[in-house]
Each structure stands twice: as structure tokens, then as C-alpha cells.
Amino acid sequence: MVASLNSNGGGGHSEYYKFLIYGRTGWIGGLLGKLCTEQGIDYEYGAGRLENRAQIEEDIARVKPSHVFNAAGVTGRPNVDWCESHKVDTIRANVVGTLTLADVCKQHNLLLVNYATGCIFEYDEDHPLGSGIGFKEEDTPNFFGSYYSRTKAMVEELLKEFDNVCTLRVRMPITGDLTNPRNFITKITRYEKVVNIPNSMTILDELLPISIEMGKRNLRGIWNFTNPGVVSHNEILDMYKKYVDPSFTYKNFTLEEQAKVIVAARSNNELDASKLQNEFPHMLSIKDSLIKYVFEPNKKVTNF
């Protein structure tokens, strides 16, 4: 269950909010609706397709929102490799659709909170693996190994011109629901082999409520939307073994070996979360957040 966060920033409980949310059938979009229900926030899901301007206009006229949240887009089925052979579909959803929504929101003077991706960077000479030097919000994307990431980097650059957009760079999202196939932990527990590389990740149970608060505070611009610090695949799977399934085992393989079984390259990086942490100082580090929101709630009694 995603945690709730009391409003304590710009705007108090007396303010009326109504959210228009895109991404009803998606994972994050569904969680957002549940959070709004728990927090007593009025909301409706958008019915229009993002690339259809007239349908977006109809949604806004019907809902009359105070804020718009976009959790829609194409990530690929079953993974980002799909985008390599469906490039026009990927552009239509991730570039044309997002820009159309941002532009319509701009004309209606509405803040758009856009769930984007941090998978547009990879470790380099200035940000070496294990150095603790993360990519900042103002850094230029340097990862173009997948078409999905290329479209996300394109649209992020264009969205910089819209002063009504709050771009949240999500990475390898995780929740305490280990049955969800979109959950990064669920994914890697089902892989035959995994690479062992530290990465920045997003614990949705902790950060999704923060994104609602960011909307209420009318925060704008680009934000690295990850928990502070990094965690490796092996560290996560070791925690999974300790807390959830003592019989669990896993195998590693190298990036070179991984490249032989995937179509598109995968991004590995550390994002600097200090901007978000300065705004929300009670944020937990990635490992502490994993224990609190994922592994403690899933702890098996037999492990005591």
C-alpha cells in the first residue's frame, strides 16, 4: 500500500484540489487514483488520447481540474525492446502525446506533473560507477542505447521550454506489492540471470505521495525522482532472500552476456537526489526505504 503524506507545503487543507490523471490502465496511474481516494482528493481519469488535442480539451472542459498528472505513455510490452520495432507508436505516445498535453495545459494555465524517466543517463568519466557522483537535473542526457530512452530524452529537452511542467525522473520503480510484474524487484526475481550494478531507484510507496505534494506546492522544472543513494541488483536480491524467501537463489552475468539476450541496451546510473531531498528532508535513503516499504511488510514469520 502506498503511504499517504499530509499537505504541509504551499496550500493548506482548506484549498480545493481536483486532479485530472492520465494513465488509468497503467501502474502509476492506478496507484495515483488510490492515493487520491485515501487522501480525499477529488480526481478523474482522462478519457482522451494524449496525441488528440481535441480530446484533451474535452477532458479539461469536463473535469475542470486544478492540476493535471500524466502517468501515460509507452514503455513497451513486455519491455522496452518493443519500442525498437514500434518507433512511430513510441514517438506518438511519448513525444507527440506528452507535448500536446503540456501545450494544452499551458494554454489553460494548468500545472502538469509529468512522470518521466531517469533512464536517459549512463555512468561516464565524470560520473563513474561507485563514485557517489550522481547526474544532476541540469545535466544533458548521455544514454541513447534504447529508442525508448531516446524519445524520453527528446521530450524532456522540449518540455524545458514549458514553465507549467514538473518533470519527475522515475527510475526502476518499486513498491511493496511483489506480485506486480511491473515492479522492478518482481522482474529481477524472475530473471534467469541478473547484472550486478548499483543504480538509483524509485520507491513509489514513499515518493508517489511526495509527487502529489509537489503538485500542491506548484513545483516546476526537472526533478530527479529517486531515493537518495544507489543499490545493486545483488543487494536487493540478498534482501529478498533474507526477508521473503530463504530458499531463493540467483545467478549473475556480465553486461556483455546480457547484451546477447536483449535488443536494446539498458541504462545504469546514479541520479543526484539532493534537490528533492532539500524540498522533502524526511526522505529515506534507497536501502532504508526498501526495508521500510518493501521488505519489512513482506517479511515471512518463519524468518523470526
C-alpha positions, 0 to 999 in steps of 0.5 A, a space after each residue: 500500500 502506498 503511504 499517504 503524506 499530509 499537505 504541509 507545503 504551499 496550500 493548506 487543507 482548506 484549498 480545493 484540489 481536483 486532479 485530472 490523471 492520465 494513465 488509468 490502465 497503467 501502474 502509476 496511474 492506478 496507484 495515483 487514483 488510490 492515493 487520491 481516494 485515501 487522501 480525499 482528493 477529488 480526481 478523474 481519469 482522462 478519457 482522451 488520447 494524449 496525441 488528440 488535442 481535441 480530446 484533451 480539451 474535452 477532458 479539461 472542459 469536463 473535469 475542470 481540474 486544478 492540476 493535471 498528472 500524466 502517468 501515460 505513455 509507452 514503455 513497451 510490452 513486455 519491455 522496452 525492446 518493443 519500442 525498437 520495432 514500434 518507433 512511430 507508436 513510441 514517438 506518438 505516445 511519448 513525444 507527440 502525446 506528452 507535448 500536446 498535453 503540456 501545450 494544452 495545459 499551458 494554454 489553460 494555465 494548468 500545472 502538469 506533473 509529468 512522470 518521466 524517466 531517469 533512464 536517459 543517463 549512463 555512468 561516464 568519466 565524470 560520473 563513474 560507477 561507485 563514485 557517489 557522483 550522481 547526474 544532476 537535473 541540469 545535466 544533458 542526457 548521455 544514454 541513447 542505447 534504447 529508442 525508448 530512452 531516446 524519445 524520453 530524452 527528446 521530450 524532456 529537452 522540449 518540455 524545458 521550454 514549458 514553465 507549467 511542467 514538473 518533470 519527475 525522473 522515475 527510475 526502476 520503480 518499486 513498491 511493496 506489492 511483489 506480485 506486480 510484474 511491473 515492479 522492478 524487484 518482481 522482474 529481477 526475481 524472475 530473471 534467469 540471470 541478473 547484472 550486478 550494478 548499483 543504480 538509483 531507484 524509485 520507491 513509489 510507496 514513499 515518493 508517489 505521495 511526495 509527487 502529489 505534494 509537489 503538485 500542491 506546492 506548484 513545483 516546476 522544472 526537472 526533478 530527479 525522482 529517486 531515493 537518495 543513494 544507489 543499490 545493486 541488483 545483488 543487494 536487493 536480491 540478498 534482501 529478498 532472500 533474507 526477508 521473503 524467501 530463504 530458499 531463493 537463489 540467483 545467478 549473475 552475468 556480465 553486461 556483455 552476456 546480457 547484451 546477447 539476450 536483449 535488443 536494446 541496451 539498458 541504462 545504469 546510473 546514479 541520479 543526484 537526489 539532493 534537490 528533492 531531498 532539500 524540498 522533502 528532508 524526511 526522505 529515506 535513503 534507497 536501502 532504508 526505504 526498501 526495508 521500510 516499504 518493501 521488505 519489512 511488510 513482506 517479511 515471512 514469520 518463519 524468518 523470526 
